[in-house]
Amino acid sequence: MKRRILLGILIAAAGLSLTSLAVGHETNAAKPKSGAPNVVMYTTSTCGYCAKARAWFKRRNVSWDERDIETSATANQEWRRLGGVGTPLILIDGKPIHGFDEARLDAAVAPYQ
């Protein structure tokens, strides 16, 4: 009896419910993301698809950090380390999208809108 009372106190103190202790119960259910995505886009000045990506971000009010791989040695090194073979290389919350792919961009920012 004392063990049950002590267990109940510990569970209450930890903020858990008995159902969260059940086998197979998902305690960290997926929740929609809030705020804004962290977007980094590696570009060149003459890249037409980079221009399309910029316009896409503007239409959807998504802020991004643009890094020109032609004018910045640091950006070029990052781009290469990330597997860059063309531009744009877009990172949304650290996940790469190679090239301008509107469907993938829509899916990546959907949880924020």
C-alpha positions as CSV (number, residue, x, y, z in Angstrom):
1,M,0.0,0.0,0.0
2,K,2.8,2.4,0.9
3,R,4.5,1.6,-2.4
4,R,1.3,2.6,-4.4
5,I,1.0,5.8,-2.5
6,L,4.7,6.6,-3.0
7,L,4.4,5.7,-6.7
8,G,1.3,8.0,-7.0
9,I,3.1,10.9,-5.4
10,L,6.1,10.4,-7.7
11,I,4.0,10.3,-10.8
12,A,2.1,13.4,-9.7
13,A,5.3,15.2,-8.9
14,A,6.8,14.3,-12.3
15,G,3.6,15.6,-14.0
16,L,2.9,12.3,-15.7
17,S,-0.5,10.6,-16.0
18,L,-1.0,6.9,-15.6
19,T,-2.0,6.6,-19.3
20,S,1.4,8.0,-20.3
21,L,3.0,5.1,-18.5
22,A,1.1,2.5,-20.4
23,V,3.1,0.3,-22.7
24,G,3.0,1.6,-26.3
25,H,1.5,5.0,-25.4
26,E,3.0,7.9,-27.4
27,T,4.0,10.6,-24.9
28,N,5.7,12.9,-27.4
29,A,3.0,13.3,-30.0
30,A,3.9,15.3,-33.1
31,K,2.9,18.9,-32.6
32,P,2.8,21.6,-35.3
33,K,5.9,23.8,-35.4
34,S,5.4,27.3,-34.3
35,G,7.3,30.4,-35.3
36,A,9.2,30.5,-38.6
37,P,11.5,28.0,-40.3
38,N,15.3,28.6,-40.3
39,V,16.0,29.0,-44.0
40,V,19.5,29.3,-45.6
41,M,19.9,29.6,-49.4
42,Y,23.2,29.2,-51.2
43,T,23.1,31.1,-54.5
44,T,25.0,32.7,-57.3
45,S,24.2,36.1,-58.8
46,T,23.3,34.7,-62.3
47,C,21.2,31.7,-61.1
48,G,17.6,31.9,-62.6
49,Y,16.3,29.2,-60.2
50,C,17.7,31.3,-57.3
51,A,15.6,34.2,-58.5
52,K,12.5,31.9,-58.6
53,A,13.3,30.7,-55.0
54,R,13.6,34.3,-53.8
55,A,10.2,35.2,-55.4
56,W,8.7,32.1,-53.8
57,F,9.9,33.0,-50.4
58,K,8.7,36.6,-50.8
59,R,5.2,35.5,-51.9
60,R,4.9,33.3,-48.8
61,N,6.5,35.8,-46.4
62,V,9.3,33.4,-45.5
63,S,12.5,35.0,-44.3
64,W,15.8,33.5,-45.5
65,D,19.6,34.0,-45.1
66,E,21.1,34.2,-48.5
67,R,24.8,33.2,-49.0
68,D,26.4,33.8,-52.4
69,I,28.9,31.1,-53.1
70,E,30.8,33.2,-55.7
71,T,31.5,36.2,-53.4
72,S,32.0,34.4,-50.1
73,A,34.7,31.8,-49.6
74,T,33.0,30.7,-46.3
75,A,29.7,30.2,-48.1
76,N,31.4,28.3,-50.9
77,Q,33.0,26.0,-48.3
78,E,29.7,25.4,-46.5
79,W,27.9,24.7,-49.8
80,R,30.6,22.2,-50.8
81,R,30.5,20.5,-47.4
82,L,26.7,20.2,-47.8
83,G,27.0,18.4,-51.1
84,G,26.3,21.4,-53.3
85,V,26.6,20.7,-57.0
86,G,24.3,23.5,-58.2
87,T,22.3,26.4,-57.0
88,P,20.1,27.1,-55.2
89,L,20.9,24.8,-52.3
90,I,18.2,25.5,-49.7
91,L,18.3,24.4,-46.1
92,I,15.1,24.5,-44.2
93,D,15.7,23.7,-40.5
94,G,19.0,22.0,-41.7
95,K,17.3,19.7,-44.3
96,P,18.7,20.3,-47.8
97,I,16.6,20.9,-50.9
98,H,18.8,20.8,-54.0
99,G,17.5,23.1,-56.7
100,F,14.2,25.0,-56.8
101,D,11.5,22.4,-56.1
102,E,8.2,24.2,-55.3
103,A,6.4,21.1,-54.0
104,R,9.2,20.3,-51.6
105,L,9.4,23.9,-50.4
106,D,5.6,24.0,-49.9
107,A,5.9,20.8,-47.8
108,A,8.8,22.1,-45.8
109,V,7.2,25.4,-44.7
110,A,3.6,24.1,-44.4
111,P,3.9,23.3,-40.6
112,Y,4.7,27.0,-40.0
113,Q,1.8,28.5,-41.8
